[in-house]
């Protein structure tokens, strides 16, 4: 059972941009604006000009229902849009079209890897709304001399996924975000690599204080760091005899601190009322047909990988954590030993990619297949295989070219035995230590053999030869 001595409670409101749609949620403006000049993808509707009328994008509603189903939510009988009234420069018409009493879906959950094993995080609701524009501050938000506004983003379809305060640590919050993003990418409704695609508002409280809301966090790492800072801040306030008040705070990513923005608004402050230009939608009858189109989701694919390919659950979790990685592995596993493929893709290749901040797209399936083939027929060593992967990522080239250029073909027999005899002769202290019962001394002798053979000897074979020679 996970101990939570500070009584940390975290709930997340995640704003997901449904950016795989061709047009915005209430107008015909294109969603492909990310590389274009500011304010070049706008019209009277998304600029909120007087007399303009919104028209609902049916594909956006279908995508929202698809997400609700994937999050194990109940799809409501009907849904309705409201006006959420507040003034902010990025909201030109003075209100946001969103949902209030009648969201698209509610009462769902996500299973994550918690602090003490599998942990269920309840989803309160997932509702649709329009994205406001983007504010660009000169410097940090609290010291900016001016602010620019880009309305290209205004009117993009958003889905706000609201969780219950079931998260108990910043680490769990990050895992929740990772899992949510993974599900969204499997559904093909969202491209997480685009700017503004996923933004987080985090609500956090600790025992003895009220909750604070941290607004507009733009990354999973940022969410974890903001929450870590906020726990320390709130604990320090209570330790000094102060009161943790309910408020809205901003996360300054450059300084990794949160700053007070305003006291927290309540729902009645926004004066919600039904959007008069959009009629309620009866959506429950859409759900069965949409459910039939759902792809295989991460948890289902993980279980299938374990059963079909005989790999470990840990490897299956890692392989299904990204859709592209899961597809890459399955393509390789159909042509090579599945267990060997899982080990080399998860334990080696993925680590080398992460170190270089690269994705699986940076490596060819044919290259990992060739490396596994060379390992299977024992033409290269494991060290040689790692060298090939690193060289491909750093300099390019094919496995065959790198093997020939670096002379990585595995050596056996007399060559290894000769190297072992030389290592024994040149390292008398290690030999004496080994014979005195210090098993670790053998590692230095194995290292000497590997050095002499330029990493082309099999380490296990070298160890066996050394032990035999030392016993003679």
Residue pairs with C-beta under 8 A, 6 or more apart in sequence:
1 116
2 114
2 115
2 116
2 168
4 168
4 169
6 206
6 207
6 231
6 235
7 205
7 206
7 207
7 208
8 168
8 169
8 204
8 205
8 206
8 231
9 165
9 167
9 168
9 204
9 205
9 206
9 211
10 165
10 167
10 168
10 169
10 170
10 172
10 173
10 202
10 203
10 204
10 227
11 162
11 163
11 164
11 165
11 166
11 167
11 202
11 203
12 161
12 162
12 163
12 167
12 173
12 176
12 177
12 200
12 201
12 202
12 203
12 223
13 160
13 161
13 162
13 163
13 200
13 201
13 202
13 203
14 160
14 161
14 162
14 163
14 177
14 180
14 198
14 199
14 200
14 201
15 131
15 158
15 159
15 160
15 198
15 199
15 200
15 201
16 67
16 158
16 159
16 160
16 161
16 180
16 184
16 190
16 197
16 198
17 131
17 156
17 157
17 158
17 190
17 194
17 196
17 197
17 198
18 25
18 60
18 63
18 64
18 156
18 157
18 158
18 159
18 189
18 190
19 31
19 156
19 190
19 191
19 194
19 197
20 63
20 188
20 189
20 190
20 191
21 31
21 57
21 59
21 60
21 63
21 157
21 189
22 30
22 31
22 59
23 29
23 30
23 31
23 57
24 30
24 31
24 46
24 57
24 130
24 155
24 156
24 157
25 56
25 57
25 60
25 128
25 130
25 155
25 156
25 157
25 158
26 45
26 46
26 54
26 55
26 56
26 57
26 97
26 130
26 155
27 43
27 45
27 46
27 54
27 55
27 155
28 43
29 41
29 42
29 43
29 45
29 46
29 155
30 41
31 156
32 41
33 40
33 41
33 152
33 153
34 194
34 195
36 152
38 148
38 150
38 151
38 152
39 150
39 151
39 152
40 152
41 152
42 151
42 152
42 154
43 52
44 51
44 52
45 52
45 53
45 54
45 55
45 155
46 130
46 151
46 154
46 155
47 92
47 151
47 154
48 91
48 92
48 93
48 94
48 154
49 92
53 277
54 97
54 275
54 277
54 278
56 81
56 278
56 281
57 157
60 128
60 157
61 79
61 104
61 128
61 281
61 283
61 286
62 286
62 290
63 157
63 159
63 187
63 189
64 104
64 105
64 126
64 128
64 157
64 159
65 75
65 104
65 105
65 283
65 286
65 287
65 290
66 187
66 189
66 290
66 293
66 294
67 105
67 126
67 159
67 161
67 183
67 184
67 187
67 189
68 75
68 104
68 105
68 108
68 126
69 75
69 105
69 287
69 290
69 291
69 294
70 183
70 186
70 187
70 294
70 297
71 105
71 108
71 109
71 110
71 123
71 126
71 161
71 183
72 108
72 109
72 110
72 123
73 105
73 106
73 107
73 108
73 123
73 125
73 126
74 105
74 106
74 107
74 108
75 104
75 105
75 283
75 284
75 286
75 287
76 102
76 103
76 104
76 105
76 106
76 283
76 284
77 282
77 283
77 284
78 102
78 280
78 281
78 282
78 283
78 284
79 99
79 102
79 103
79 104
79 127
79 128
79 280
79 281
79 283
80 99
80 100
80 101
80 102
80 274
80 275
80 278
80 280
80 281
81 97
81 98
81 99
81 128
81 274
81 275
81 278
82 97
82 98
82 99
82 100
82 101
82 272
82 273
82 274
82 275
83 95
83 96
83 97
83 98
83 272
83 273
83 274
83 275
84 95
84 96
84 97
84 98
84 100
84 129
84 270
84 272
85 94
85 95
85 270
85 271
85 272
86 94
86 95
86 96
86 265
86 269
86 270
87 94
88 132
89 133
89 135
89 147
89 149
90 132
90 133
90 134
90 135
90 149
90 151
90 154
91 132
91 133
92 133
92 151
92 154
96 129
96 130
96 132
97 129
97 130
97 275
97 278
98 127
98 128
98 129
98 130
98 160
99 127
99 128
99 129
100 267
100 272
102 280
103 125
103 126
103 127
103 128
104 126
104 127
104 128
104 159
104 283
105 125
105 126
105 127
106 123
106 124
106 125
106 126
107 122
107 123
107 124
107 125
108 122
108 123
108 126
109 120
109 121
109 122
109 123
110 120
110 121
110 123
110 163
110 176
110 179
110 180
110 183
111 118
111 119
111 120
111 121
111 179
111 299
112 118
112 119
112 121
112 172
112 175
112 176
112 179
113 119
113 175
113 317
114 168
114 172
114 175
115 168
115 169
115 171
115 172
119 166
119 172
120 166
121 163
121 164
121 166
121 167
121 172
121 176
122 163
122 164
122 166
123 161
123 162
123 163
123 164
124 162
124 163
124 164
125 162
126 159
126 160
126 161
126 162
127 159
127 160
127 162
128 157
128 158
128 159
128 160
129 158
129 160
130 154
130 155
130 156
130 157
130 158
131 153
131 154
131 155
131 156
131 157
131 158
131 196
132 153
132 154
133 149
133 150
133 151
133 152
133 153
133 154
134 149
134 150
134 151
134 152
134 153
134 196
135 147
135 148
135 149
136 147
136 148
136 149
136 150
137 144
137 147
138 144
138 145
138 146
138 147
138 148
139 145
140 252
140 254
140 255
141 250
141 252
141 259
142 250
142 252
142 259
153 196
161 180
163 176
165 203
165 205
167 173
167 176
170 223
170 224
170 225
170 227
170 228
170 231
171 224
173 202
173 223
173 224
173 227
174 220
174 221
174 223
174 224
177 198
177 200
177 220
177 223
178 220
178 321
179 298
181 190
181 192
181 198
181 220
182 298
182 320
182 321
182 322
182 323
183 297
183 298
184 190
184 192
184 198
185 191
185 192
185 322
185 323
186 295
186 296
186 297
186 298
186 323
187 294
187 295
187 297
188 295
190 197
190 198
191 197
192 198
196 218
199 216
199 217
199 218
200 216
200 217
200 218
200 222
200 223
201 213
201 214
201 215
201 216
201 217
202 213
202 214
202 217
202 223
202 226
202 227
202 230
203 211
203 212
203 213
203 214
204 211
204 212
204 214
204 227
204 230
204 231
204 234
205 211
205 212
205 234
205 244
206 231
206 234
206 235
206 238
206 244
208 238
208 244
209 234
209 237
209 238
209 243
209 244
210 244
210 245
210 246
211 246
212 230
212 234
212 244
212 246
212 247
212 248
212 249
212 258
212 264
213 247
213 248
213 249
213 264
214 226
214 227
214 230
214 249
214 250
214 251
214 258
215 248
215 249
215 250
215 251
215 261
216 250
216 251
217 223
217 226
217 251
218 253
219 253
222 251
222 253
225 251
225 256
226 251
226 256
226 258
229 251
229 256
229 257
229 258
230 249
230 258
233 258
234 244
237 243
237 244
238 244
245 263
246 263
246 264
247 260
247 261
247 262
247 263
247 264
248 260
248 261
248 262
248 263
248 264
248 265
249 258
249 259
249 260
249 261
250 258
250 259
250 261
251 257
251 258
252 258
252 259
296 304
298 320
298 321
298 326
299 320
301 320
301 326
302 313
302 316
302 317
302 319
302 320
303 316
305 311
305 315
305 316
305 319
305 320
305 326
305 329
305 330
306 312
306 313
306 316
309 333
309 338
309 339
309 342
310 338
310 339
311 319
311 338
311 339
311 342
312 342
315 342
315 343
315 346
316 342
318 325
318 346
318 350
319 325
319 326
319 329
319 342
319 345
319 346
320 326
322 359
322 360
324 359
324 360
324 361
325 345
325 350
325 360
328 345
328 360
328 365
329 341
329 342
329 345
331 365
332 341
332 345
332 365
332 368
332 369
332 372
333 341
333 342
335 369
336 369
336 372
336 373
336 376
337 372
337 376
340 372
340 375
340 376
341 368
341 372
344 368
344 371
344 372
344 375
344 385
345 368
348 385
348 386
348 389
349 360
349 363
349 368
349 389
350 360
352 386
352 389
352 390
352 393
353 359
353 360
353 362
353 363
353 393
356 362
356 393
356 394
358 393
362 393
363 389
363 392
363 393
367 392
367 398
367 399
368 389
370 398
370 399
370 400
371 380
371 385
371 388
371 389
371 399
374 380
374 385
374 399
374 403
375 382
375 385
378 410
378 458
379 403
379 409
379 410
380 388
380 403
380 408
380 409
380 410
380 456
381 408
381 410
381 455
381 456
381 457
381 458
381 459
382 459
383 450
383 455
383 459
384 403
384 408
384 410
384 455
384 456
387 402
387 406
387 408
387 455
388 399
388 402
388 403
388 408
391 397
391 402
391 406
392 398
392 399
392 402
397 405
402 408
403 409
407 454
407 456
408 455
408 456
409 456
410 456
410 457
410 458
411 453
411 456
411 457
412 457
412 458
412 461
415 453
415 457
416 449
416 453
416 457
416 458
416 461
416 462
416 465
417 465
417 469
419 448
419 449
419 452
419 453
419 457
419 462
420 445
420 449
420 462
420 465
420 466
420 469
421 469
422 448
422 452
423 445
423 448
423 449
423 452
423 466
424 431
424 445
424 466
424 469
424 470
426 448
427 444
427 445
427 448
430 441
430 442
430 444
430 445
431 441
431 445
431 470
433 441
434 441
434 442
434 445
434 470
435 470
442 463
442 466
442 467
445 466
446 459
446 462
446 463
446 466
449 457
449 462
449 465
449 466
450 457
450 459
450 462
453 462
